[in-house]
Amino acid sequence: MDRGMTVRGISWCVPERFETNEDLVREFGTWTPEKILHKTGIKQRHIADADKPASYYHALAGNKFFEEHPDIARDSIDMLVVCTETRDYIAPATACVVHEQLGLRKTCGAVDYELGCSGYIYGLGIAKGFIAGGIARRVLLITGDVVAKYANKQDKAIRTIFGDGFTATLLEASAQDRVTGFDFGTDGSGFRDIIIEAGGEAMPRSAETAQAYTNRFGNTHSKENIYMDGRKVLEFSVGEVPGSVDRTLALAGLKKEDIDLVVFHQASQLLLERVRDTLGVPEEKFVIDMAETGNTVSSTVPIALARAVASGRLKPGMKVLVSGFGVGLSWGTAVIEWAY
């Protein structure tokens, strides 16, 4: 039985509604569209409809995958894996809802996991485990959060960055192992650096958690909104990603010059340029592609991969280094030998 793994295809989608830098400047009366673009690398970000849960968009991405890959039968999927931090319900798992909406067979497993920025790499690792263990030959990995719903309307810093995006990736058993060098890590001491504090068991929602306050930078949020300490996240990323890259390359038996393309979590242009400079990666090998979508959390890496394929920048036979890092604080890095 083949125990290696390959990426067979990626599809992605975003909600129809979007906000541009011009929209935000008109609303807040500060900055300029050009300044926002310079700092973030983002021109617009898509926003999920308030009345639609994450599963609605997960199913859109999954159905789009089957439309774009008519040679892949729905009943050939052995396992559905869904990465989301904005689950439909406390129970059941959102993956079970998506399973029904995609019309997958009853003998196809379905499981959720909650991770954000590093989530896609963790999903590749989970799929690798199912395939290497002989449990599944085809794993459909779906990512996406309706994170923009958790942004306070008066938090300029958050609203310039985060958008909603959803992806579906098919991982398939193969004789040649094309996804290797996995390196994972966690710094749980920084779990508060990116957080939606209220709404879970540790802090149920209340009148107190709904109270908003404005910080010294003029950004407003409550404990029910997404909060990020940008400085600490930048320090974490610059401090941890280079070591993870080195370990991944060693595990994959590769050198930096063997890598054809680098696709990291599309957090912000400022952060990515700092990480790129620290690693010494040439600009022509480094992907910064978030202008049209924003920071879509677990979906940034697969969206950037799919767009690189569509533009001809990523071609079969190329080796691409992928890394996700952020909320948790956590990271994951791997090497994919592209095959489609």
N, C-alpha and C positions, 0 to 999 in steps of 0.2 A: 504494500500500500504506500502511495506517495505521502511523505510526511513533511516535505518542504511547503513553502507558501509563496504565492505570488499575488500581486494586485491585478485584478482582472478589469476593473473599470470604476470610475467615479462619476456620479451625477450630483448636481447641486441646485438649490433654488433659494430665492429670497422673497419676502413678502412684497406685494405690489407698492405699498405705501413707503415713502422715504422722506428723509429730511436732509436738506443740503446745508452747506456752510452758510450760504446766503440766508436761508431760513432762520438759522440760529442767531446770526448777526442782527437780523431784523427784530427778532424776539427779545434779545438781551441788550442790544444797543452798545455792545462792547466788541473789541477785537475787529478783525477784518477776515473775510473768507480766505485771503492769502495767508494770513498769520496762522489760522487754524490748520490749513493744508501743510504749511511748512513744519509745524510742530508734530502733527499727527500722521501726515501722509494720507489723510482722508478728505474726500470731497463731499460724500454723502453716506448715509447709513440707513438701512431698511428697518422698518418697525412693524412688528406683528400686530394684527388686528386684536383689539382688546378682548373680543368675544371668542377668540379661537385659541385653544390650548396648544401646547407644544406638539402633541400627537398629530394634530391636523397637518402641521407642516412636516413632521417626520414622514407621514404617509405621502405627502406631496413629493418629497425627495425620493422615497422608495418607489413610488409609481413612475416617477420620471426616469429612474434607473431602468426599470423594465421596458419602458417605451423606447429608450435610447439603446437598449441592448436586447433586441427581440430574440436573439439566439439563447438568452438565458431564461429558462422556464421558472416560474414562481415555485413550482413543486420540487425544484432541484435545490432549494435553500434548506440547509440542515439546521442552521442556528441563526437567530436574529439577536443582535446585540445593539442596545440603544444607550448612547451616552447623553445624559441630560441632567442638569441641575434644577430644572423647572418642570418637575414631574406633574402629570395631570392630577394624581391622587396620592395620598399617603399609602394607600393600598387600593387596587393592585398595582403591579409594576406597569409603567407606561408601555414597555415593550409588548405586553399582552394586548393592550389596546391597539397598538400599531400592527401587531401580527394579524388581528382580525381585519383591520382596514386594508392591509395589503393582500389579503386572501391567501396567506401561506398555509401549507398543509398542517394538520394537527400533530404530526410527528416531528414538526420543526420546533426546536426549543426557542425560548425567548427570555432575555434577561436584561435588566437595567444596570447601570452603574453611574454614580454621581461624581463627575470630575469636569473641570472646565478647560483651562488653557492647555493642560497636558493630556487632555482626554483622548484625543485622536491616537496618540502614540500608545497610550494604555489600551485602547481598543484594538490596535494592531497586535499588541502582546496577548490580549485575551483570545483573539481569533487564532493566533499562532498556537496557543495552548490547546484549543479545541482540535485544531488540525493535526498538530504534532502528536496528540494523544489518540488519534484515530477516532475521535468522537464525531467529527464533521468533516466533510469535504468542501462545502461551500458555506461561508459565513457572511451574512449581510450586516455590515456595520453602519449604523445611522447615528449622526450627531446633530445637536442643535438645541439651543435654549431660546426662550422668549424673554431674554434678559432685559431688553429695553423697557419692559413693563415695570421693572424694579428700579428704574432710574427716577430720581426726584426731578420734577419739571424745572426746578430752580437750581439744579446742580450742573453748571456749565461744563465743568471738567469731565464729568461722566458722559454727558450727552454728546460731546464732540467725539467721543471714542467708540462707544458700544453700539452695535447694530445686531440684527437678528439674521441668521443664515443657517441653512440645513443641508446636510449631505448624506449620500448613500454610497458606500464603497463595498465592492464584492472582493472578498479574499478567498482564494481557491487553493486547494491542495495541488502540489506540483512536484515533479521529480527533482527539479532544481530549486533550492531554497533562495528566494529573492528578497526576503525581508529579514535582516540579520542585525547583530550587534546591539541588541536592546540594552539600554541603561536607564534605570528608574531610580528616583530618589525623592525624599521628602524632608522638609524642614517644618515640622508641625508647630514650632515655636512662633511661626509667622502666620498662623491661621487667621488672625484678625486683620491682616494687611489687605486682603480682598475678601469682603464678607457682606452677606445679607443677614444681619444679626437676629432679627426677630422673625418668628413664624414657625420655628421648629420646637422640639421638646425642651431645649435648653432655655428658650425665651419665647413663650407664646405671645401672640399679638395682644395688645391692650391699648387703652387710651394713652398710656405713657409711651409705649413704643412708637405710636403714631406721631408724637410730637417732633417737629422738625426744628433744627437749629442751623445757623449759618456760621461757617468757620471764618478765619481771618482772611481767606482768599475770596470770600464772597460766594462760596458754594454751599447750597442748602441740602440737607438730607435728614431723614429720620432713621431709626434702627430697622425700619421695614424696607429701606432702600439699599441699593448696592453702594458700598463704600470701598474706596481704594486709596491706599497710601502710596502714591506714585513714586516717591523717593525710595521707599523701602523696597518696592517691587523692582525698580531699576537696579538697586544695589544687589538684590538677590539674583537677578538675571545675569548681570555682569559677573557676579561672583561664582555662580554655579554652572552656567552653561558651558564655558570652556572646558572644565574638567569632565563634564558629561560627554562632550564631543570627543575628547581624547580617549575616554574609556570605550566609547562606541566604536571608534575607528580601530582600536586595539582588538576588541572582540570580533570585529568583522574582518580582521586581517588586512586593513587598508591604511593608506597614508592620506594626508590632506589633499595631496595633488591627484589622488585617484578619484576624488569626488568631482562630479561634473556640475552639480547644482546643489544649492543649499536653500531649503525651505523651512523657515522657522515660524513659530506662532506669530501672527501678524498683530502684535500688541499695539505698537505705535512706531512711527518712523524714527523718532528720537531714540527710543529704546533699541530698535533693531540696528541703527547705525552705530550705537555704542557697542553692542555685542559684536557686530561685524568687525569694527576696528580692533577690539580686543582679540578676536580670533585671527585677524589678518586675512580675511577672505576677500578675494578680488571682487569688485563690484559686479563684473559680468557674470559671476557665478552665484550671486546672492539675490534672492527674490524679495522684493518689497512690493506687495500687491494688495493694497487694502483701500485704494482711493474710492472705488465704487461700492464697497460693501462695509467698510469699517471693521472694527474688532468684533468678530463673530464667535469669540471664545473657542469652543472645541471644534468649530467648523473652519477656522482660518487656514489650517494646514491643508486639508483636502480641497478647499476652494482654490487656494493658490496652486496646488498641484494640477487640478483640472484646468485652470486657466493657462498654466504653463504648457500643458499638452495642446490646448486649443490654439495657442499662439505659435506653436512650433519650437518653443524654448526647451521643452522636455520631450525627448524622443526615446524610442525603444533602445535598450542597451546602455543607456546612461545610468550612472549611479547618483542617487539623490540622498543627501543627508537631511533628515527631518527631525525637528525638535519642538516640543511644546513645553511651556514653563509659565507658572503663575499661581493662580488660586490654590491654596492648600497649606503652605506653599509646596508645590510639587513640580517635578520635571520628568520628562521621558524623551529619549533620543534613540534613533535607529537609522539604518541605511536600507534604502529600497533600490534594487536593480529594476529599472523600469522595463516593462514587457509589453506594453500596448500603446 
